[in-house]
């Protein structure tokens, strides 16, 4: 993360769902096979580096992850997943 904040949601083959709110200076490594969505707040800047071998398809839809995340608001993300957040 360069500026702002993002919410990183992941859903693995083990059916473990998690959301992590990240701020400037933090980073995450996404392992192969982990479904993920990223919500970017206004004026956020991130950098993505893709490494490793490409497979025939490195993107797979995750209807379950979409179902778990699409209705979350920005306020809910901050209240539920950031300790000590105050508006």
C-alpha positions as CSV (number, residue, x, y, z in Angstrom):
1,X,0.0,0.0,0.0
2,X,1.3,3.4,-0.9
3,X,-1.6,5.7,0.3
4,X,-5.1,5.4,1.7
5,X,-6.5,2.1,2.9
6,X,-7.8,-1.1,1.3
7,X,-9.8,-4.1,2.6
8,X,-8.4,-7.4,1.4
9,X,-10.9,-10.3,1.6
10,X,-9.9,-13.9,1.0
11,X,-11.6,-17.2,0.8
12,X,-9.5,-20.4,0.5
13,X,-10.2,-23.9,-0.5
14,X,-10.5,-24.6,3.3
15,X,-13.6,-22.3,3.2
16,X,-11.9,-19.9,5.6
17,X,-13.2,-16.3,5.0
18,X,-11.2,-13.4,6.3
19,X,-11.0,-9.6,5.8
20,X,-7.9,-7.5,6.6
21,X,-7.9,-3.7,6.4
22,X,-4.5,-2.5,5.4
23,X,-3.0,1.0,5.4
24,X,0.0,2.7,3.8
25,X,3.3,0.8,4.3
26,X,1.6,-2.7,4.7
27,X,1.7,-5.5,2.2
28,X,0.2,-8.9,1.5
29,X,1.3,-11.9,-0.5
30,X,-1.5,-13.8,-2.1
31,X,-0.8,-17.5,-2.4
32,X,-1.9,-19.4,-5.5
33,X,-5.4,-20.8,-5.3
34,X,-6.7,-18.2,-2.8
35,X,-9.7,-16.4,-4.0
36,X,-9.5,-12.7,-3.1
37,X,-11.3,-9.4,-3.5
38,X,-9.9,-5.9,-2.8
39,X,-11.9,-2.9,-1.9
40,X,-10.0,0.4,-2.4
41,X,-11.0,3.5,-0.5
42,X,-11.0,6.9,-2.3
43,X,-7.6,8.2,-3.2
44,X,-5.8,4.9,-2.5
45,X,-2.7,3.9,-4.4
46,X,-1.4,0.3,-4.5
47,X,1.3,-1.5,-6.4
48,X,0.9,-5.1,-7.6
49,X,3.8,-7.4,-8.5
50,X,3.0,-10.7,-10.2
51,X,5.7,-13.3,-9.9
52,X,6.0,-17.0,-10.7
53,X,4.8,-19.1,-13.6
54,X,1.6,-18.4,-15.4
55,X,-0.9,-21.3,-15.5
56,X,-3.5,-21.8,-18.2
57,X,-5.8,-19.6,-16.2
58,X,-4.7,-17.6,-13.1
59,X,-8.2,-16.2,-12.5
60,X,-11.2,-18.2,-11.2
61,X,-14.5,-16.7,-10.2
62,X,-15.6,-17.1,-6.6
63,X,-19.3,-16.6,-6.3
64,X,-19.1,-17.5,-2.6
65,X,-16.5,-14.7,-1.9
66,X,-18.6,-12.3,-3.9
67,X,-21.7,-13.2,-1.8
68,X,-19.8,-12.6,1.4
69,X,-18.4,-9.2,0.4
70,X,-20.5,-7.4,-2.1
71,X,-23.0,-6.1,0.5
72,X,-20.4,-4.7,2.9
73,X,-20.2,-0.9,3.2
74,X,-17.1,1.0,3.8
75,X,-18.3,1.9,7.3
76,X,-18.9,-1.8,8.1
77,X,-15.4,-2.7,6.8
78,X,-13.8,-0.2,9.1
79,X,-15.9,-0.9,12.2
80,X,-15.7,-4.7,11.9
81,X,-12.1,-5.2,10.8
82,X,-10.1,-2.3,12.2
83,X,-9.7,-2.1,16.0
84,X,-9.6,1.4,17.3
85,X,-11.1,3.1,14.2
86,X,-13.1,6.2,15.0
87,X,-15.0,8.3,12.4
